[in-house]
């Protein structure tokens, strides 16, 4: 950094330090932004209850400058939203400002009055006003009618707050996803994003680029199956809500205690964290994070592989499957997954009747699993009916009947399966050829004993009389 840049950075740091020194208000605090009232470097926009404030800041050791929002009365500043994260100002620019433009848009101007960020509305309001809400949302509205023109919650950063919604609408194309910072000191969008997709049952994901990196497992209206600490989260005053409409799904959080300051953050390395502010220690305390280990990372063991972090090696093939490549498996590269050892009878007799094609296939029960990705929901109320449907459809490789979702089936590869005693005790019924099942109906699947002779016999009986 040159001498001028160093001095400018030092000046900005000194201004910000004075703004927060002993809580004294050395900086001018304003309640709204209008055509007549801007926010300049050294000034802040505050929410009505003095909960949040907006202003110019430089994160960490960065020589860049941004307009961001943070909790006003928390000494360890964490920007929960950044306006110009893709177009920073230099720290040398001490004449920058946040203004209402002549077209009614909210605009960041550099010291030469060039716009570097805007709300970019095609139709603004001549009397537009920007305010900061006590929930941390920056809102631009028509000062005359009160109509909301733009909201920052529609453009999330790396932090999820109560009152925000994450998700997408496939009809309108709207996507509200968290996106990580590039580094701890650089708000530029990084590799990781967080959101929920409108499928049934719904799941939340962390993506690395366009590739799934971690997922919650299916949502049943109360909890995420495959997310061990969901119940604990609810007990800690933190609950999840999912709104599902045709073509859309949105996820939000609520906190029961108004005194609890809690945020959800996606880190630059892809870790989704829940942080609580501890006023006593003056620290952000982390009480939950995912992924925590290699088995939490999406698809570690490939197709038809099961991951267990307490075992070595952590990956093994499901019953009836073998490594696709023994050489890669020995090297500890499990991404190639596993392939079926014995062809299903229904695959041998695809042109025959359901009686012949399915009579020598059955199901092996695996318990204590994070269920595979790509579940398909069927409107069937009982486990027997779910199993019958799967047995009579050769493309169905597994099924499960779980609380408040009922029947879900899988077609194709089973991906991202994890075994853990901490995970909700859900059972997956895996389709296998008769020769893989043995002559007894007491099985040991992945170290867990299960016995289900009645269900197996019922499924076999119905398969002989039900249409395919």
N, C-alpha and C positions, 0 to 999 in steps of 0.2 A: 504494500500500500504506500502511495506517495505521501509527502508531508501534508499536503492540503487535505487529502482524504482522511489521514489520521486525525487531523485537527477537527474535521467535520464530524467524524465518528465520536471523538471525545466530547465535542459540544453537545451532540444529540444525547449521548449517554448522561451527561451532566444535567441536561434539561429533564430527562426522564427520571433521574435520581431525585432531583428537587421536587418533582411532581409527587413522589411517593415518600419523601423523607418524613418519618414520624407521623405519617398520615395527614400532614398539613397540605392544604390546597394551594401550592405555589402556582399551579397551572390553572388556566381558566377552564371551568367546566360549564358546558352548555347543555340545554335540555332538548334541543332539536336543531336540525339544519334546514335553513330556508334560503331563498334567494338573497336575503339580507344578512344571513348568519352562516359563516363557513366554519370548518374545523381546520385549524392550521397546526403545524408542528409545535408542540408544547401545549396544545389545547386538547380537551377530551369531551366526548359526548357521553353523558351518563343516563342510565335508566332511572325512571321515577323513584324507585325504592333504593337507589344507590347500590344495586346488586351487580350490575355490569357496567363497563365503560368501553368506549371505542376511542382509538387514537393512533398516532404514528409510533412505531416501535421497530427495533432491530433485534431479532432472536439470537441469543447466544453470542457468539463471536462474529456474527455476520456483519459485513460492511454494507449490506443492503437495508432498505427501509420499506416498511409495509404499513398498511392500514389494517388494524385487527381489532378483535373484541376479546376481552378477558374479564375475569371476576374482579370487581373493583377492590374488595376488602381482603383479598388473599395476597399475602406477601410474595409467594413464589408464583410469579406470573406464568400462566399457560394460556397462550392464545387459542381460543376455541373456534375462531373463524378468521380467515384472512381474505380481504377483498382482492388485492392485486398480487396473488401468490404466483402468477405466471409472468407478471411484469413489474418487477421491483423498482423502487426508486433508489438512488444512491444515497448513502448517509450524508454525503456532501450537500444534498438538496434540502436546505432548511427553510425553503420558501414554498414547499409543496402544500397543497390544501385539498380538503374534501368539500365539494360545493354542489349546489343545485344548478345545473346548466340552464341555458336559455330555452332548451327543448323540454325541460322538466325532468331530465335524467339526473341521477346521482353520479357525480364524476370525480375522479381523482386527477388533479392537475399537478404537473411538475412545476419547478420554479420558473419555467419559461411559458407557463400557461398552456402547455400541450397536454391533451388528455391521454392518460396511460391506462385508465380503466373506467368503465361506465356500466350502469344497469342496462343500457342498450335497449330501452323500450322504444318501439316504433311510434307510439303515441304517448306522450307524457302529459303533464298537467301544468298549466301556467302558474298555479299556486301550490306546487308540490312541496311536501315537507317530509323530512326523514327523522324518525325517532328510534330510540333503542328501548326495547321492552325488557321487563324484569326477568324474562325467561331467556334472555341473551340473543333475541332475534332483532336484526336491523330491518326496519319496515319503511318503505317509501309509499306515501299515500297522497291522495288529493286533499289539499288543505281546506278546500271548500266543502266537498261532499263527504269526505272521510273514506272514500273508496280506496282499498288497498291496491296499489299498482305493482308492487314488487316486494318479495320477502327473501331474506337471506337463507331461511331454512329450506327453501327450494333448491339451494345450491350449496350442499353440505361441504365441509372441509374434512379434516381428519378426526373431528370430535362429534360425538352423538350426545345430545342433551335431552332431558325430559321435555316433551312438547314437539320434538322433531319427528318426522316420519321418513323412514327409509324404504325404498321399494321401487317398483316400476309399473308402468301401464303400457301394455303391448299395443293398445289401440292408438293412444296419443303419442307414444314414443317417449314419454317422460321417464327419466331415470334419476332417482335420488339415491346415490351411493356415497359412502364415505370414501375418501381417497387419502392415502398416506402422504406424509411429507417425504421429500427425497432424502433428506438427512434431518437430524435434530435441529440444525440451524438454517435449513433451507425449506420453505413451505412449498416449493415447486412440487406439483403432483408426482408421487413416486410410483413404485411398481404395484402397490397393493390397493385393493378396493374392497368394500364391504357392502352387501345388500341382500335383498330377498327377491326371489323370482316367483311369478304367479303360476305356480304349479300346485297340484293337489296330491298329497299333503305338502304344505309349504315348508321350505327350508331356508335358512340364512347361510350365506357363503362369505368366505374371504377368497378373493381371486388374486393370483399373481399374473398380471397382464390379463389375458383372456382365459387362463387355465385355473381351474379350481385348486385352491391351496388348503382350505379347511372348510368344514361344514358342520352344522349343528345336528343333523339328523332331522326327521320329520316332526312337525308341530302338530299336536293333537288338540289344541285349544287351551291347554293348561301348561304344558311343558314341551321342551324339545327332547325327543327320545335320542339318546346318544350323547346328550350333554349332561354329565353327571351332576353338575352344581346348579342346575336350573332351580331345583327345589330350595336349595340353600339361598340362592339369590332372592327368591320370593320371601323367604323368612327374614332376609336382611332389608326388607322394605323396598324391594326392587322387583317390579313385575313387568311382564311382557304382554303386549297386545298386538294382534295381527288383524288387519282389516282386509277382507278379501271380497272383491267384486269381479264381475266378468272382465277378464283380460288384465286384471291388476291385483297387486298385493302390496300392502304397506305394513311396516313394522314400527312400533313405537314403544317407549318405556315410560313407566310412571314410578315415582318415589313417594312413599307414604309419609315421610317426615320432611317438613319444610326446612328443618334445621340441617338436614343432611345435604352436603355438597358432593355430588357424584357425577362423574363423566365417564363415557366410554370412548376409548381412543384406539385407532389403528396406527401402530408404530411403523417407522420406516423399514423395519425388517419383517413386517407381516404379522406381528403379535397383536391380537385384539385384547385390550386391557380394560378393566374396570378400576377406576381410581377414586378414592375418597379423600377429602381434605381433612386433616387433623389439625385443628386450631391449637391444640396443646403443644404438639411437636413442631408445628409450622411446616408440615411435610404432606405431600401427596402419597397416600398409602395404597399400594396395589393389593387387592384381595382376590382377584380372579384374573386369569389370562388363558388364552388358547391361541395356537397350539402350544402344548407344554413339552411334548416329546415327539420322537420320530413317528410313532403310530398315529398321532393326531394329524399329521400332514397327509393330505389327500392322496389316496391310491398308493401308499408306500409299498404294499405287497402285490400290486397289480391285480388282474382279473382272477377271481376265485381264490385269492390269497387272504389269510387272516393274520392280523398283526396283534402281537401281545408284547408290551414293553417289559414285562417281567420275565420273559424267556429269552434264551439265546440259542439260535438266532431268533430275531423277533418275528420273522415271517415263516409261515408254513401253509401248505395247500389245504384246502377243505377236503373232507372225506370224499374219496372217489376221484380226486384230481392229483396230478403230478406236475412238477415244474415244466414249463414250456422249454426252458433251456437249463439243463443241469449244470452246465459250465458257468453260466451267469449267476445261477442260484448260489453256487459254491463261492463265487466272488463277492457275494453280498449285494448283488444287483437284482432286486426282486421285481422291478417294474414290469418285466415281461409277463409276470403272473404264472398262472397254472392252466392246464388243459385237462379235459375230461379223460379219464383212463378207460372207461367202458362206455361205448355208445349206448344211448337210450334206446329201448325197444321201439318207442314211438317214432324215432328217427329212422329206424330200419323198415318200418311199415307205414310210411306216411300215406300211402294210397289205400290202406286197409281201413276197416271200421274202427271206431273208438274202442270197442271191446278188444280187438287184437292189438291195436297200436299201443294201448296203455297198460295192458294187463301185467306186464313184467316190470313196470316202473313203480317206484314208491318214494317215500320221503324220509330224510334223515333230519332229526331235530338238533339244531345248534342253539344254545341259550347264552344269555349274558352278552349279547352283541350290540354294537352300533350297527344298525341295519344298513344294507347297501344303498348306494346312490341309485337314482332313476327309479324310484318306486312308482307304481301305477295303481291308482285307487279304483276299486270296484265297489259298487253299491250292493254288497252282500253283508248280511248281519251276523253270520256265525262262522266259526272256524271250519266246520265240516264243509259248508257250502263253498268256502274259499278254496279249500283243498281239492274239492271235486272239480271246481272250475279249472284249477291249475292242472290237475291230472288229465283232464280231457282236452287240454290245449298243449300240444307238443312244444310250442314256442315258450311256454311258461317254465322257467328253470327253478323258481322258488316262490314261496308265499309266506305271509305272516298275517296274523289277526291280532291287532293291538288295541289297547284301551282308547275308546272314543274316536278311533279312525276306522276300526273294523278291518276290512279286507284290503290288503295291498299285495300286489304280485310283481314279479320281475321277469322281464324278457331280455335276453342277451346276457352280457357279462355282468357278474356281481363285483362291483368295485367299492373300494374304501370301506372294508369290513374290519372292525376292531373288536377284540375280546377284552373285557375288563370287568372286574367285580364291582367297580364303581358305577358302571353303566346300568340303566334301567334293565331289569331282567326280561328282555323281550326274546322270543324264540323265532328263529328262521327255519322254515321247513324246506330243505334242499332236495331237489329232484335227483334221484339216482337210479341206475339200473338195478334190477333185482340181485344180480351177483355181487354188487357192492354192499348190499344191505345185510347179507348173511342169513342164516336160518333162524336166528333168535330175534325177538323184538325188544331186547334190552341193549341199548347202544351206548357207546362211549364216544361222544363227539367232542373233539378238541379238549379232552380232559374233563368234560362235564357229563355225568351219567343222566340219561333220560329214558323213560319207558313209556311207550304209547301204542300198545297192541290194538286197543279198541279203535282208535282213530285210523290206524293203518288199515284194519280190516274193513271198517266202514267205507273208507275211500275206495278200496278195491271192489267192494260190493257194488257201490254206486257206479263205478266206472263201467261195469258190465251192462248197465241199464240206461245210462244217461247218454243223450246225443252228444256228439263231439262239438 
